[in-house]
Amino acid sequence: MIGHDLPPREEMVDAFLRRDAAYEGVFFTGVRTTGIFCRPGCAARKPNPENVEFFATCRDALLAGYRPCKRCFPMEPLGGAPGWLRPLLAEVEADPTRRWRDADLRQRGLDPGRVRRWFRAGYGMTFHAYSRSRRLAEALGRIRRGEAVARSAFDAGYDSLSGFQEAFRKLAGDAPTARKDAPVVKVTRIPTPLGPVVAGATDEAVRLLEFADRRMLPTQLQRLQRRLGAVLTPGDNPVLAQLHRELDEYFAGRRLSFEVPVVASGTPFQEQVWGELRRIGAGETMSYAELARRVGRATAVRAVARANGDNRVAILIPCHRVVGSDGKLTGYGGGLWRKQRLLDLEHGLIAGERLLDAVVIGGS
């Protein structure tokens, strides 16, 4: 990822001492007395401010002689599962029907409390709730393929049909037979240099992409579920795999536009605004007033701004490219620092493309 300027030292010291996770990806902190560097939100005991220095990237910290913290794992992608947890996640995906107990975790050398804390922080649910959701998703998939409800329930690991039906009602608010044709939105977390994002997709298109720490995320999930009449379950599919790959390329400076299919469902006015957002090219910005003019609602700047804020597919529908009339950054649910970093990244990509074109033309 392209480098960036650091905030003022006083701001970084304050964020580090408060363990402010909103600064994840903005800076790393090197502790001179231990020789270790950490994330801003590291839970380790905080040193005296005079004993810390700050770096924009892990590379800078490593070159300065610091080694990564073994508590916050600053070398791991933000939002990615730590190495100690990956084998467990692989087992869950290999057999989503399995019932897990704390004893199973201990048998694998895992502390159930540590696993629970990670899943609560990463997914907003315990590990056992996550595995139950995967089991439900497996049963729903069988029903959608035409299997009888009872057989699907037992094949997915449920001891009784009534137990399955009750679990399904808690997830989807209805009986499984009534929802067998409902769209299934698989939801997963994708690590990025600006923090983890929560992505949701059907087998046809991306439906959701939000930064995991955005306050509106639970509301956006509920709106998506209501609008589509969908069932949301943890999981993966080819669309999410493509999204993950293209996001990696984007943040690595190798992609200017996205090819993964996107469908954003909203009111006709919202969809009109979101469609216009997708016409703003990388490296460009547009004011809210200009956006309102382009959708034929020149006097409805506030309504356009609300529709912009209601966008639930960040980055791909680039609401970060809309700025104030004076060019200043305003109104981004993922945080203004992320908006600035996205714009800096795209400006750098465009500058690189122009330099490459100049070299090619000059050498021809």
C-alpha positions as CSV (number, residue, x, y, z in Angstrom):
1,M,0.0,0.0,0.0
2,I,1.2,3.5,-0.8
3,G,2.7,5.3,2.2
4,H,1.0,8.1,4.1
5,D,1.7,11.0,6.4
6,L,1.3,10.4,10.1
7,P,-1.1,12.4,12.3
8,P,0.5,14.8,14.9
9,R,2.4,13.0,17.6
10,E,0.1,14.3,20.4
11,E,-2.9,12.7,18.6
12,M,-1.1,9.4,18.2
13,V,0.0,9.3,21.8
14,D,-3.5,10.0,22.9
15,A,-4.9,7.3,20.6
16,F,-2.3,4.7,21.7
17,L,-2.9,5.3,25.4
18,R,-6.7,5.0,24.9
19,R,-6.2,1.8,22.8
20,D,-8.3,3.5,20.1
21,A,-8.9,0.8,17.4
22,A,-10.2,3.5,15.0
23,Y,-6.5,4.3,14.3
24,E,-5.8,0.7,13.2
25,G,-3.8,1.0,9.9
26,V,-3.0,4.7,10.6
27,F,0.2,4.1,12.6
28,F,2.3,1.5,14.5
29,T,3.9,2.2,17.9
30,G,7.5,1.2,18.7
31,V,8.4,0.9,22.4
32,R,12.0,1.7,22.9
33,T,12.3,0.0,26.3
34,T,11.2,-3.4,24.9
35,G,12.1,-3.2,21.2
36,I,8.6,-4.2,20.3
37,F,6.1,-2.5,17.9
38,C,2.3,-2.8,18.3
39,R,-1.0,-1.8,16.8
40,P,-2.8,1.3,18.3
41,G,-5.4,-0.9,20.0
42,C,-2.9,-3.4,21.6
43,A,-4.1,-4.5,25.0
44,A,-0.6,-4.8,26.4
45,R,0.5,-2.5,29.3
46,K,1.2,1.0,28.0
47,P,4.7,2.5,28.4
48,N,5.5,6.1,29.2
49,P,4.9,8.3,26.1
50,E,8.5,9.5,26.0
51,N,9.5,5.8,25.3
52,V,7.5,5.4,22.2
53,E,7.9,6.4,18.5
54,F,5.5,6.0,15.6
55,F,5.7,4.5,12.2
56,A,3.4,4.6,9.2
57,T,4.0,0.9,8.2
58,C,5.2,-2.3,9.6
59,R,8.2,-2.2,7.2
60,D,9.3,1.1,8.8
61,A,9.1,-0.4,12.3
62,L,11.1,-3.5,11.2
63,L,13.8,-1.4,9.5
64,A,14.1,0.6,12.7
65,G,15.0,-2.6,14.6
66,Y,11.7,-3.4,16.3
67,R,10.1,-6.8,16.4
68,P,6.4,-7.5,16.2
69,C,4.3,-7.8,19.3
70,K,3.2,-11.4,20.1
71,R,-0.1,-10.1,21.6
72,C,-1.6,-7.9,18.9
73,F,0.3,-9.5,15.9
74,P,0.9,-6.2,13.9
75,M,2.2,-8.2,10.9
76,E,-1.1,-10.0,10.5
77,P,-3.6,-8.3,8.1
78,L,-6.2,-6.3,9.9
79,G,-9.3,-8.5,10.5
80,G,-7.5,-11.7,9.4
81,A,-7.6,-14.8,11.7
82,P,-4.4,-15.3,13.7
83,G,-2.3,-18.3,12.9
84,W,-3.3,-20.1,16.1
85,L,-7.0,-20.0,15.0
86,R,-6.8,-20.9,11.4
87,P,-6.7,-24.7,11.8
88,L,-10.0,-24.5,13.8
89,L,-11.7,-22.3,11.1
90,A,-10.5,-24.8,8.5
91,E,-12.1,-27.6,10.4
92,V,-15.4,-25.8,10.7
93,E,-15.5,-25.2,7.0
94,A,-14.5,-28.8,6.2
95,D,-17.5,-30.0,8.3
96,P,-20.0,-27.3,9.0
97,T,-22.4,-29.9,10.5
98,R,-20.1,-30.7,13.5
99,R,-21.2,-29.8,17.0
100,W,-18.3,-28.2,19.0
101,R,-17.7,-28.3,22.7
102,D,-15.2,-26.5,24.9
103,A,-13.5,-29.9,25.4
104,D,-12.9,-30.1,21.7
105,L,-11.1,-26.8,21.7
106,R,-9.0,-27.8,24.7
107,Q,-8.1,-31.0,22.9
108,R,-6.6,-28.9,20.2
109,G,-4.6,-26.8,22.6
110,L,-7.0,-23.8,22.4
111,D,-8.3,-21.9,25.4
112,P,-12.1,-21.6,25.0
113,G,-12.1,-18.1,26.6
114,R,-9.5,-16.9,24.1
115,V,-11.5,-18.3,21.2
116,R,-14.7,-16.8,22.5
117,R,-13.1,-13.3,22.9
118,W,-11.7,-13.4,19.4
119,F,-15.0,-14.3,17.8
120,R,-16.9,-11.7,19.8
121,A,-14.4,-9.0,18.7
122,G,-14.2,-10.3,15.1
123,Y,-17.8,-11.5,14.4
124,G,-19.9,-10.1,17.2
125,M,-20.8,-13.6,18.3
126,T,-19.2,-16.5,20.2
127,F,-17.5,-19.3,18.4
128,H,-20.4,-21.7,19.3
129,A,-22.9,-19.2,17.8
130,Y,-20.8,-19.0,14.7
131,S,-20.6,-22.8,14.3
132,R,-24.4,-23.0,14.9
133,S,-24.9,-20.4,12.1
134,R,-22.7,-22.5,9.8
135,R,-24.7,-25.6,10.6
136,L,-28.0,-23.7,9.8
137,A,-26.5,-22.5,6.5
138,E,-25.6,-26.0,5.6
139,A,-29.2,-27.2,6.3
140,L,-30.7,-24.3,4.4
141,G,-28.5,-25.1,1.4
142,R,-29.8,-28.6,1.3
143,I,-33.4,-27.5,1.5
144,R,-32.8,-25.0,-1.4
145,R,-31.4,-27.9,-3.5
146,G,-34.7,-29.7,-3.1
147,E,-34.1,-32.0,-0.1
148,A,-36.9,-32.6,2.4
149,V,-36.7,-30.4,5.5
150,A,-36.4,-33.4,7.9
151,R,-33.6,-35.0,6.0
152,S,-31.8,-31.7,5.6
153,A,-32.0,-31.1,9.4
154,F,-30.6,-34.5,10.3
155,D,-27.9,-34.5,7.6
156,A,-26.8,-31.1,8.9
157,G,-26.3,-32.5,12.5
158,Y,-29.6,-31.7,14.2
159,D,-31.0,-34.2,16.7
160,S,-34.6,-33.3,16.0
161,L,-36.7,-31.6,13.4
162,S,-38.3,-29.3,16.1
163,G,-34.8,-28.2,17.3
164,F,-33.8,-27.3,13.7
165,Q,-37.0,-25.4,13.1
166,E,-36.6,-23.4,16.3
167,A,-33.0,-22.6,15.5
168,F,-34.0,-21.5,12.0
169,R,-36.8,-19.2,13.3
170,K,-34.3,-17.5,15.5
171,L,-32.0,-16.9,12.5
172,A,-34.6,-16.0,9.8
173,G,-37.8,-15.2,11.7
174,D,-39.8,-17.8,9.9
175,A,-40.1,-21.6,9.3
176,P,-37.6,-23.2,7.0
177,T,-40.3,-24.4,4.5
178,A,-41.5,-20.8,4.2
179,R,-38.0,-19.5,3.5
180,K,-36.6,-22.2,1.2
181,D,-36.7,-19.8,-1.8
182,A,-35.3,-16.8,0.2
183,P,-32.0,-15.4,-1.1
184,V,-29.0,-16.5,1.0
185,V,-26.4,-13.8,1.7
186,K,-23.1,-15.3,2.8
187,V,-21.3,-12.9,5.1
188,T,-17.6,-12.9,5.8
189,R,-14.8,-10.6,7.0
190,I,-12.0,-9.5,4.7
191,P,-8.8,-8.0,6.1
192,T,-7.6,-4.8,4.4
193,P,-4.8,-2.3,5.3
194,L,-7.5,0.1,6.5
195,G,-9.1,-2.4,8.8
196,P,-11.4,-5.4,8.3
197,V,-14.5,-5.1,6.2
198,V,-17.7,-7.1,6.4
199,A,-18.7,-8.4,3.0
200,G,-22.0,-10.0,2.1
201,A,-22.9,-11.6,-1.3
202,T,-25.4,-13.9,-2.9
203,D,-24.1,-16.4,-5.5
204,E,-24.8,-13.7,-8.1
205,A,-23.4,-10.4,-6.7
206,V,-22.0,-8.4,-3.8
207,R,-24.7,-6.9,-1.7
208,L,-22.8,-5.4,1.3
209,L,-19.3,-4.1,1.9
210,E,-18.8,-2.0,5.1
211,F,-15.9,-1.4,7.5
212,A,-16.4,-3.7,10.5
213,D,-16.2,-0.8,13.0
214,R,-18.8,1.3,11.3
215,R,-21.6,2.1,13.8
216,M,-24.2,1.7,11.0
217,L,-23.2,-1.9,10.2
218,P,-25.9,-3.7,12.3
219,T,-28.5,-1.4,10.8
220,Q,-27.2,-2.0,7.3
221,L,-27.4,-5.8,7.8
222,Q,-31.0,-5.5,9.1
223,R,-32.0,-3.3,6.1
224,L,-30.4,-5.7,3.7
225,Q,-32.2,-8.7,5.2
226,R,-35.6,-6.9,5.2
227,R,-35.2,-5.5,1.6
228,L,-34.2,-8.8,0.1
229,G,-36.2,-11.1,2.4
230,A,-32.9,-12.8,2.8
231,V,-31.2,-15.2,5.2
232,L,-27.8,-13.9,6.3
233,T,-25.3,-16.6,7.3
234,P,-21.5,-16.8,7.8
235,G,-19.7,-18.3,4.9
236,D,-18.0,-17.9,1.6
237,N,-18.8,-18.2,-2.1
238,P,-17.1,-17.5,-5.5
239,V,-18.4,-13.9,-5.5
240,L,-16.8,-13.2,-2.1
241,A,-13.6,-14.9,-3.2
242,Q,-13.4,-12.6,-6.3
243,L,-14.1,-9.6,-4.1
244,H,-11.3,-10.5,-1.7
245,R,-8.9,-10.9,-4.6
246,E,-9.8,-7.6,-6.2
247,L,-9.6,-5.7,-2.9
248,D,-6.2,-7.1,-2.4
249,E,-5.1,-5.9,-5.8
250,Y,-6.7,-2.5,-5.2
251,F,-4.9,-1.9,-2.0
252,A,-1.6,-3.2,-3.4
253,G,-1.9,-0.6,-6.1
254,R,-2.6,-3.0,-9.0
255,R,-6.3,-2.2,-9.7
256,L,-8.1,0.9,-10.6
257,S,-11.6,-0.5,-11.1
258,F,-13.6,-3.5,-9.9
259,E,-15.1,-6.3,-12.0
260,V,-16.9,-8.2,-9.3
261,P,-20.7,-7.9,-9.9
262,V,-22.5,-5.6,-7.5
263,V,-26.2,-5.1,-6.9
264,A,-27.3,-2.3,-4.5
265,S,-31.0,-2.5,-3.6
266,G,-32.6,0.7,-2.3
267,T,-35.3,3.2,-3.2
268,P,-35.4,4.4,-6.8
269,F,-33.8,7.7,-5.7
270,Q,-31.0,5.9,-3.7
271,E,-30.3,3.7,-6.6
272,Q,-30.1,6.7,-8.9
273,V,-27.5,8.4,-6.6
274,W,-25.5,5.2,-6.2
275,G,-25.5,4.7,-10.0
276,E,-24.0,8.2,-10.4
277,L,-21.4,7.5,-7.8
278,R,-20.1,4.6,-9.8
279,R,-19.5,7.0,-12.7
280,I,-16.9,8.9,-10.7
281,G,-13.6,7.6,-11.8
282,A,-10.7,6.7,-9.6
283,G,-8.6,9.8,-8.8
284,E,-11.6,12.1,-9.2
285,T,-13.8,13.8,-6.7
286,M,-17.2,15.4,-6.9
287,S,-19.1,17.8,-4.6
288,Y,-22.5,16.9,-3.1
289,A,-24.0,19.9,-5.0
290,E,-22.6,18.5,-8.3
291,L,-23.8,15.0,-7.5
292,A,-27.3,16.5,-6.8
293,R,-27.2,18.3,-10.1
294,R,-26.2,15.2,-12.0
295,V,-29.2,13.2,-10.7
296,G,-31.6,16.1,-11.6
297,R,-32.2,17.2,-8.0
298,A,-30.1,20.3,-7.8
299,T,-32.0,21.7,-4.8
300,A,-31.9,18.4,-2.9
301,V,-28.3,18.4,-1.7
302,R,-29.2,17.1,1.7
303,A,-31.3,14.2,0.3
304,V,-28.4,13.3,-2.0
305,A,-26.0,13.4,1.0
306,R,-28.3,11.0,2.9
307,A,-28.5,8.6,0.0
308,N,-24.7,8.8,-0.2
309,G,-24.4,7.9,3.5
310,D,-26.9,5.0,3.1
311,N,-24.7,3.3,0.6
312,R,-24.0,-0.1,1.9
313,V,-21.3,-1.1,-0.6
314,A,-18.3,1.0,0.3
315,I,-15.3,1.4,-2.1
316,L,-17.0,-0.4,-5.0
317,I,-19.7,2.2,-5.0
318,P,-17.3,5.0,-4.2
319,C,-19.1,7.4,-1.9
320,H,-15.6,8.3,-0.6
321,R,-15.1,10.4,-3.8
322,V,-17.7,12.9,-2.8
323,V,-16.4,16.0,-1.0
324,G,-17.7,19.4,0.2
325,S,-18.1,22.3,-2.2
326,D,-14.8,23.7,-0.8
327,G,-13.0,20.5,-1.5
328,K,-12.7,19.5,2.2
329,L,-13.5,16.0,3.4
330,T,-16.8,15.5,5.1
331,G,-19.4,12.8,5.9
332,Y,-17.8,9.3,5.6
333,G,-19.2,6.5,7.8
334,G,-15.8,4.7,7.8
335,G,-14.1,7.7,9.2
336,L,-12.5,10.7,7.5
337,W,-9.0,9.3,7.9
338,R,-10.1,6.3,5.8
339,K,-11.6,8.6,3.2
340,Q,-8.4,10.5,2.9
341,R,-6.3,7.2,2.6
342,L,-8.6,5.9,-0.1
343,L,-8.3,9.1,-2.1
344,D,-4.5,9.2,-1.6
345,L,-4.3,5.6,-2.8
346,E,-6.3,6.3,-5.9
347,H,-4.4,9.5,-6.7
348,G,-1.2,7.5,-6.4
349,L,-2.5,4.8,-8.7
350,I,-3.5,7.4,-11.3
351,A,-0.1,9.2,-11.0
352,G,1.6,5.8,-11.5
353,E,-0.5,5.1,-14.6
354,R,0.3,8.5,-16.1
355,L,4.0,8.0,-15.4
356,L,4.0,4.6,-17.0
357,D,2.2,6.0,-20.1
358,A,4.8,8.8,-20.3
359,V,7.6,6.3,-20.2
360,V,6.0,4.1,-22.9
361,I,5.2,7.1,-25.2
362,G,8.7,8.6,-24.6
363,G,10.4,5.4,-25.5
364,S,8.3,4.6,-28.6
